[in-house]
Amino acid sequence: MLVVQFTNMEGAIKTVVMQFLSSARGKESLGGKSFQKLVQSQLGNILGDTDSSSAVKDMMKGLDDNQDGKVSFQEYLTLVGYLANSLSEQKAQSSAAGGP
């Protein structure tokens, strides 16, 4: 049996996809409770205020482009992209200030 060794980036992409699929439980999108559980369990260190259900609901509304009350995979990727961009900006600012 051939074991495929993923690069760091490939592994990260696989994790992003698998976390969504696991949270969606076979559905095409995340409902409110599933989205909140995903955010709290997987993004709590990056996002502040994940324990506040109203903050998570507001975040969900902001992501829900088609206003169906759910977060699709594409809408979820918007959040992932936003977080990646924010981390990149923080790292750039830290480097410019002489940080690690």
DSSP file (Angstrom, degrees, kcal/mol; ACC not computed):
  #  RESIDUE AA STRUCTURE BP1 BP2  ACC     N-H-->O    O-->H-N    N-H-->O    O-->H-N    TCO  KAPPA ALPHA  PHI   PSI    X-CA   Y-CA   Z-CA
    1    1 A M              0   0    0      0, 0.0     2,-0.5     0, 0.0     0, 0.0   0.000 360.0 360.0 360.0 127.0    0.0    0.0    0.0
    2    2 A L        -     0   0    0      1,-0.0     2,-0.6     2,-0.0     0, 0.0  -0.700 360.0-153.1 -84.5 125.6    1.4    3.3   -1.1
    3    3 A V        -     0   0    0     -2,-0.5     2,-0.5     2,-0.0    -1,-0.0  -0.890   9.8-142.7-102.1 122.6    1.2    6.0    1.6
    4    4 A V        -     0   0    0     -2,-0.6     2,-0.7     1,-0.0    -2,-0.0  -0.717   7.1-149.2 -86.9 128.2    1.1    9.6    0.3
    5    5 A Q        -     0   0    0     -2,-0.5     2,-0.2     6,-0.0    -2,-0.0  -0.874  15.4-146.6 -98.4 113.2    3.0   12.1    2.3
    6    6 A F        -     0   0    0     -2,-0.7     2,-0.1     1,-0.1     0, 0.0  -0.493  12.8-120.9 -78.0 146.7    1.4   15.5    2.1
    7    7 A T     >  -     0   0    0     -2,-0.2     4,-2.7     1,-0.1     5,-0.2  -0.317  37.6 -98.2 -71.0 169.2    3.4   18.7    2.1
    8    8 A N  H  > S+     0   0    0      1,-0.2     4,-2.1     2,-0.2     5,-0.1   0.916 126.0  46.2 -56.7 -44.1    2.5   21.2    4.9
    9    9 A M  H  > S+     0   0    0      2,-0.2     4,-2.5     1,-0.2    -1,-0.2   0.914 111.8  50.1 -68.6 -42.0    0.3   23.2    2.6
   10   10 A E  H  > S+     0   0    0      1,-0.2     4,-2.5     2,-0.2    -1,-0.2   0.913 111.8  49.3 -60.9 -42.0   -1.5   20.2    1.2
   11   11 A G  H  X S+     0   0    0     -4,-2.7     4,-2.3     2,-0.2    -1,-0.2   0.887 110.0  50.9 -63.4 -39.7   -2.1   18.9    4.7
   12   12 A A  H  X S+     0   0    0     -4,-2.1     4,-2.3    -5,-0.2    -2,-0.2   0.916 111.4  47.4 -64.8 -43.2   -3.4   22.3    5.8
   13   13 A I  H  X S+     0   0    0     -4,-2.5     4,-2.3     2,-0.2    -2,-0.2   0.920 111.6  50.7 -64.3 -43.4   -5.8   22.4    2.8
   14   14 A K  H  X S+     0   0    0     -4,-2.5     4,-3.0     1,-0.2    -1,-0.2   0.906 110.0  50.7 -60.5 -41.2   -7.0   18.9    3.5
   15   15 A T  H  X S+     0   0    0     -4,-2.3     4,-2.6     2,-0.2     5,-0.2   0.916 108.3  51.4 -63.1 -44.1   -7.6   19.8    7.1
   16   16 A V  H  X S+     0   0    0     -4,-2.3     4,-1.5     1,-0.2    -1,-0.2   0.926 115.3  42.8 -58.4 -45.6   -9.7   22.9    6.1
   17   17 A V  H  X S+     0   0    0     -4,-2.3     4,-2.6     1,-0.2    -2,-0.2   0.938 114.7  48.7 -66.7 -47.7  -11.8   20.7    3.9
   18   18 A M  H  X S+     0   0    0     -4,-3.0     4,-2.7     1,-0.2     5,-0.2   0.857 107.8  54.5 -65.7 -35.7  -12.2   17.8    6.3
   19   19 A Q  H  X S+     0   0    0     -4,-2.6     4,-2.2    -5,-0.2    -1,-0.2   0.915 111.1  45.9 -63.4 -42.0  -13.1   20.1    9.2
   20   20 A F  H  X S+     0   0    0     -4,-1.5     4,-2.6    -5,-0.2     5,-0.2   0.962 114.4  46.9 -63.6 -50.6  -16.0   21.5    7.1
   21   21 A L  H  X>S+     0   0    0     -4,-2.6     4,-1.1     1,-0.2     5,-0.8   0.892 113.2  49.0 -60.8 -40.8  -17.2   18.1    5.9
   22   22 A S  H  <5S+     0   0    0     -4,-2.7     3,-0.3     1,-0.2    -1,-0.2   0.913 114.2  45.5 -64.0 -43.1  -17.0   16.7    9.4
   23   23 A S  H  <5S+     0   0    0     -4,-2.2    -2,-0.2    -5,-0.2    -1,-0.2   0.841 111.0  53.0 -69.8 -33.6  -19.0   19.6   10.8
   24   24 A A  H ><5S-     0   0    0     -4,-2.6     3,-1.4    -5,-0.2    -1,-0.2   0.684  94.7-147.8 -76.5 -18.3  -21.5   19.5    8.0
   25   25 A R  T 3<5S-     0   0    0     -4,-1.1    -3,-0.1    -3,-0.3     3,-0.1   0.911  72.1 -38.6  50.6  52.7  -22.2   15.8    8.6
   26   26 A G  T 3 <S+     0   0    0     -5,-0.8    -1,-0.3     1,-0.3     2,-0.2   0.391 114.9 115.1  85.0  -4.0  -23.0   15.0    5.0
   27   27 A K  S <  S-     0   0    0     -3,-1.4    -1,-0.3    -6,-0.2    -3,-0.1  -0.495  73.0-121.4 -94.0 169.1  -24.8   18.2    4.3
   28   28 A E  S    S+     0   0    0     -2,-0.2    45,-0.7    -3,-0.1     2,-0.3   0.607  89.8  22.6 -85.2 -12.0  -23.8   20.9    1.8
   29   29 A S  E    S-A   72   0A   0     -5,-0.2     2,-0.5    43,-0.2    43,-0.2  -0.946  78.6-105.1-149.7 167.8  -23.7   23.6    4.4
   30   30 A L  E     -A   71   0A   0     41,-2.8    41,-2.5    -2,-0.3    -6,-0.1  -0.839  27.1-147.8-100.1 129.9  -23.4   24.4    8.1
   31   31 A G     >  -     0   0    0     -2,-0.5     4,-2.7    39,-0.2     5,-0.2  -0.263  41.0 -85.7 -80.0 179.5  -26.4   25.4   10.2
   32   32 A G  H  > S+     0   0    0     37,-0.3     4,-2.4     1,-0.2     5,-0.2   0.899 126.3  43.5 -56.9 -48.9  -26.0   27.7   13.1
   33   33 A K  H  > S+     0   0    0      2,-0.2     4,-2.5     1,-0.2    -1,-0.2   0.906 115.5  48.6 -67.5 -41.4  -25.1   25.1   15.8
   34   34 A S  H  > S+     0   0    0      2,-0.2     4,-2.2     1,-0.2    -2,-0.2   0.906 112.8  48.4 -64.6 -41.5  -22.7   23.3   13.5
   35   35 A F  H  X S+     0   0    0     -4,-2.7     4,-2.7     2,-0.2     5,-0.2   0.924 111.5  49.6 -64.5 -44.2  -21.0   26.6   12.5
   36   36 A Q  H  X S+     0   0    0     -4,-2.4     4,-2.8    -5,-0.2     5,-0.2   0.915 111.1  49.2 -62.3 -43.1  -20.7   27.7   16.1
   37   37 A K  H  X S+     0   0    0     -4,-2.5     4,-2.6     2,-0.2     5,-0.3   0.910 112.2  48.8 -62.2 -41.9  -19.2   24.3   17.2
   38   38 A L  H  X S+     0   0    0     -4,-2.2     4,-2.5     2,-0.2     5,-0.5   0.943 113.7  45.6 -62.4 -48.3  -16.7   24.5   14.3
   39   39 A V  H  X S+     0   0    0     -4,-2.7     4,-1.9     1,-0.2     5,-0.2   0.926 116.6  45.0 -62.3 -45.9  -15.7   28.1   15.2
   40   40 A Q  H  < S+     0   0    0     -4,-2.8     4,-0.5    -5,-0.2    -1,-0.2   0.908 120.2  38.6 -66.5 -42.3  -15.4   27.4   18.9
   41   41 A S  H  < S+     0   0    0     -4,-2.6    -2,-0.2    -5,-0.2    -1,-0.2   0.809 130.8  23.7 -81.1 -29.1  -13.5   24.1   18.6
   42   42 A Q  H  < S+     0   0    0     -4,-2.5    -3,-0.2    -5,-0.3    -2,-0.2   0.649 129.0  33.1-113.7 -18.2  -11.2   25.0   15.7
   43   43 A L  S >X S+     0   0    0     -4,-1.9     4,-3.2    -5,-0.5     3,-0.7   0.297  78.4 107.7-124.9   9.7  -10.8   28.8   15.5
   44   44 A G  T 34 S+     0   0    0     -4,-0.5     6,-0.2     1,-0.2    -1,-0.1   0.780  79.9  53.3 -62.4 -29.0  -10.9   29.9   19.1
   45   45 A N  T 34 S+     0   0    0      1,-0.1    -1,-0.2    -3,-0.1    -2,-0.1   0.766 118.4  34.8 -78.0 -24.8   -7.2   30.7   19.3
   46   46 A I  T <4 S+     0   0    0     -3,-0.7     2,-0.4     1,-0.1    -2,-0.2   0.858 116.8  54.5 -93.2 -45.0   -7.3   32.9   16.2
   47   47 A L  S  < S-     0   0    0     -4,-3.2     3,-0.4    -8,-0.2     2,-0.2  -0.729  75.8-144.5 -91.9 137.2  -10.8   34.5   16.7
   48   48 A G  S    S+     0   0    0     -2,-0.4    -3,-0.1     1,-0.2    -2,-0.0  -0.554  78.0  31.1 -87.2 164.2  -11.7   36.2   19.8
   49   49 A D    >   +     0   0    0     -2,-0.2     3,-0.9     1,-0.1     7,-0.2   0.760  66.3 141.2  66.7  27.8  -15.2   36.0   21.3
   50   50 A T  T 3   +     0   0    0     -3,-0.4   -10,-0.1     1,-0.2    -1,-0.1   0.683  67.2  63.5 -76.3 -14.4  -16.1   32.6   20.0
   51   51 A D  T 3  S+     0   0    0     -7,-0.1     2,-0.8   -11,-0.1    -1,-0.2   0.652  83.8  88.7 -79.9 -14.2  -17.8   31.8   23.3
   52   52 A S    <>  -     0   0    0     -3,-0.9     4,-2.1     1,-0.2     5,-0.2  -0.748  63.9-162.1 -86.0 111.9  -20.3   34.6   22.6
   53   53 A S  H  > S+     0   0    0     -2,-0.8     4,-2.3     1,-0.2    -1,-0.2   0.847  91.1  54.6 -64.7 -31.2  -23.2   33.0   20.6
   54   54 A S  H  > S+     0   0    0      2,-0.2     4,-2.2     1,-0.2    -1,-0.2   0.885 107.3  49.8 -69.5 -36.0  -24.3   36.4   19.4
   55   55 A A  H  > S+     0   0    0      2,-0.2     4,-2.1     1,-0.2    -2,-0.2   0.909 112.5  47.1 -66.2 -41.1  -20.8   37.2   18.0
   56   56 A V  H  X S+     0   0    0     -4,-2.1     4,-2.5     2,-0.2    -2,-0.2   0.888 111.2  51.6 -68.0 -38.4  -20.7   33.9   16.2
   57   57 A K  H  X S+     0   0    0     -4,-2.3     4,-2.5     2,-0.2    -2,-0.2   0.908 109.7  49.8 -63.2 -41.2  -24.3   34.5   14.8
   58   58 A D  H  X S+     0   0    0     -4,-2.2     4,-2.0     2,-0.2    -2,-0.2   0.906 110.6  49.9 -63.1 -40.9  -23.2   37.9   13.6
   59   59 A M  H  X S+     0   0    0     -4,-2.1     4,-1.5     2,-0.2    -2,-0.2   0.917 110.3  50.6 -62.2 -43.1  -20.1   36.4   11.9
   60   60 A M  H  X S+     0   0    0     -4,-2.5     4,-1.8     1,-0.2     3,-0.2   0.912 108.5  51.4 -62.5 -43.4  -22.4   33.8   10.3
   61   61 A K  H  < S+     0   0    0     -4,-2.5    -1,-0.2     1,-0.2    -2,-0.2   0.891 108.5  52.5 -60.8 -39.0  -24.7   36.5    9.0
   62   62 A G  H  < S+     0   0    0     -4,-2.0    -1,-0.2     1,-0.2    -2,-0.2   0.812 113.6  43.0 -66.5 -30.0  -21.7   38.3    7.5
   63   63 A L  H  < S+     0   0    0     -4,-1.5     2,-2.2    -3,-0.2    -1,-0.2   0.740  89.1  93.6 -84.6 -24.9  -20.6   35.2    5.7
   64   64 A D    ><  +     0   0    0     -4,-1.8     3,-1.4     1,-0.2     5,-0.1  -0.440  48.0 170.7 -77.5  77.1  -24.0   34.1    4.5
   65   65 A D  T 3  S+     0   0    0     -2,-2.2    -1,-0.2     1,-0.3     6,-0.1   0.852  77.0  44.1 -57.3 -40.1  -24.0   35.7    1.0
   66   66 A N  T 3  S-     0   0    0      4,-0.2    -1,-0.3    -3,-0.2    -2,-0.1   0.407 104.0-129.4 -91.1   4.6  -27.2   34.1   -0.2
   67   67 A Q    <   +     0   0    0     -3,-1.4    -2,-0.1    -6,-0.2    -6,-0.0   0.843  64.0 135.1  55.1  40.5  -29.0   34.7    3.0
   68   68 A D  S    S-     0   0    0      2,-0.4    -1,-0.1     0, 0.0     3,-0.1   0.401  75.6-111.6 -97.2   3.2  -30.2   31.1    3.4
   69   69 A G  S    S+     0   0    0      1,-0.3     2,-0.3    -5,-0.1   -37,-0.3   0.583  88.7  89.3  80.8   9.4  -29.3   31.0    7.1
   70   70 A K  S    S-     0   0    0    -39,-0.1     2,-0.6   -10,-0.1    -2,-0.4  -0.881  74.8-122.3-133.3 163.5  -26.5   28.5    6.5
   71   71 A V  E     -A   30   0A   0    -41,-2.5   -41,-2.8    -2,-0.3    -7,-0.1  -0.940  27.7-157.1-111.7 113.2  -22.8   28.7    5.7
   72   72 A S  E  >  -A   29   0A   0     -2,-0.6     4,-2.5   -43,-0.2   -43,-0.2  -0.251  34.6-100.8 -77.0 171.5  -21.8   26.9    2.5
   73   73 A F  H  > S+     0   0    0    -45,-0.7     4,-2.3     1,-0.2     5,-0.2   0.914 125.4  51.2 -60.8 -41.9  -18.3   25.6    1.8
   74   74 A Q  H  > S+     0   0    0      1,-0.2     4,-1.1     2,-0.2    -1,-0.2   0.904 111.0  47.5 -62.4 -41.3  -17.7   28.7   -0.4
   75   75 A E  H  > S+     0   0    0      1,-0.2     4,-1.2     2,-0.2     3,-0.2   0.878 110.1  53.2 -67.0 -37.7  -18.9   31.0    2.3
   76   76 A Y  H  X S+     0   0    0     -4,-2.5     4,-2.2     1,-0.2    -2,-0.2   0.878 103.9  56.6 -62.5 -39.5  -16.7   29.1    4.8
   77   77 A L  H  X S+     0   0    0     -4,-2.3     4,-2.8     1,-0.2    -1,-0.2   0.809  98.8  61.1 -64.5 -28.4  -13.7   29.6    2.6
   78   78 A T  H  X S+     0   0    0     -4,-1.1     4,-2.3    -3,-0.2    -1,-0.2   0.924 106.5  45.9 -60.9 -43.8  -14.4   33.4    2.8
   79   79 A L  H  X S+     0   0    0     -4,-1.2     4,-2.6    -3,-0.2    -2,-0.2   0.925 112.3  50.1 -63.9 -45.4  -13.8   33.1    6.5
   80   80 A V  H  X S+     0   0    0     -4,-2.2     4,-2.5     1,-0.2    -2,-0.2   0.918 112.0  48.2 -60.3 -44.0  -10.6   31.0    6.0
   81   81 A G  H  X S+     0   0    0     -4,-2.8     4,-2.4     2,-0.2    -1,-0.2   0.904 111.0  50.4 -62.7 -42.5   -9.3   33.5    3.5
   82   82 A Y  H  X S+     0   0    0     -4,-2.3     4,-2.4     2,-0.2    -2,-0.2   0.924 112.4  46.8 -61.1 -45.3  -10.1   36.4    5.8
   83   83 A L  H  X S+     0   0    0     -4,-2.6     4,-2.5     2,-0.2    -2,-0.2   0.900 111.7  50.5 -65.8 -40.8   -8.3   34.7    8.7
   84   84 A A  H  X S+     0   0    0     -4,-2.5     4,-2.2    -5,-0.2    -1,-0.2   0.914 111.8  48.4 -62.5 -42.7   -5.3   33.8    6.6
   85   85 A N  H  X S+     0   0    0     -4,-2.4     4,-2.4     2,-0.2    -2,-0.2   0.910 111.0  50.4 -63.8 -42.9   -5.0   37.4    5.4
   86   86 A S  H  X S+     0   0    0     -4,-2.4     4,-2.3     1,-0.2    -2,-0.2   0.909 111.0  48.4 -62.5 -43.0   -5.3   38.7    9.0
   87   87 A L  H  X S+     0   0    0     -4,-2.5     4,-2.4     2,-0.2    -1,-0.2   0.892 110.6  51.8 -64.4 -39.0   -2.5   36.4   10.1
   88   88 A S  H  X S+     0   0    0     -4,-2.2     4,-2.4     2,-0.2    -2,-0.2   0.915 110.5  47.9 -62.8 -43.7   -0.3   37.5    7.2
   89   89 A E  H  X S+     0   0    0     -4,-2.4     4,-2.4     2,-0.2    -2,-0.2   0.898 111.4  50.4 -64.7 -40.7   -0.8   41.1    8.1
   90   90 A Q  H  X S+     0   0    0     -4,-2.3     4,-2.5     2,-0.2    -2,-0.2   0.915 111.4  48.4 -62.5 -42.9    0.0   40.5   11.7
   91   91 A K  H  X S+     0   0    0     -4,-2.4     4,-2.5     2,-0.2    -2,-0.2   0.903 111.4  49.9 -64.4 -41.9    3.2   38.6   10.8
   92   92 A A  H  X S+     0   0    0     -4,-2.4     4,-2.3     2,-0.2    -2,-0.2   0.906 112.6  46.8 -64.1 -42.1    4.2   41.4    8.4
   93   93 A Q  H  X S+     0   0    0     -4,-2.4     4,-1.6     2,-0.2    -2,-0.2   0.894 112.7  49.9 -66.3 -39.8    3.6   44.1   11.1
   94   94 A S  H  <>S+     0   0    0     -4,-2.5     5,-3.7     2,-0.2    -2,-0.2   0.903 111.9  47.8 -64.9 -41.7    5.5   42.0   13.7
   95   95 A S  H ><5S+     0   0    0     -4,-2.5     3,-1.3     3,-0.2    -2,-0.2   0.891 110.3  51.8 -66.0 -40.0    8.4   41.5   11.3
   96   96 A A  H 3<5S+     0   0    0     -4,-2.3    -1,-0.2     1,-0.3    -2,-0.2   0.812 109.0  51.2 -66.3 -29.6    8.5   45.3   10.5
   97   97 A A  T 3<5S-     0   0    0     -4,-1.6    -1,-0.3    -5,-0.2    -2,-0.2   0.405 125.7-102.5 -87.8   2.7    8.6   46.0   14.2
   98   98 A G  T < 5S+     0   0    0     -3,-1.3    -3,-0.2     1,-0.2    -2,-0.1   0.644  76.8 138.3  87.0  15.9   11.5   43.6   14.6
   99   99 A G      <       0   0    0     -5,-3.7    -1,-0.2    -6,-0.2    -8,-0.0  -0.213 360.0 360.0 -84.0 179.8    9.5   40.7   16.1
  100  100 A P              0   0    0      0, 0.0    -5,-0.1     0, 0.0    -1,-0.1   0.482 360.0 360.0 -69.7 360.0    9.8   37.0   15.3
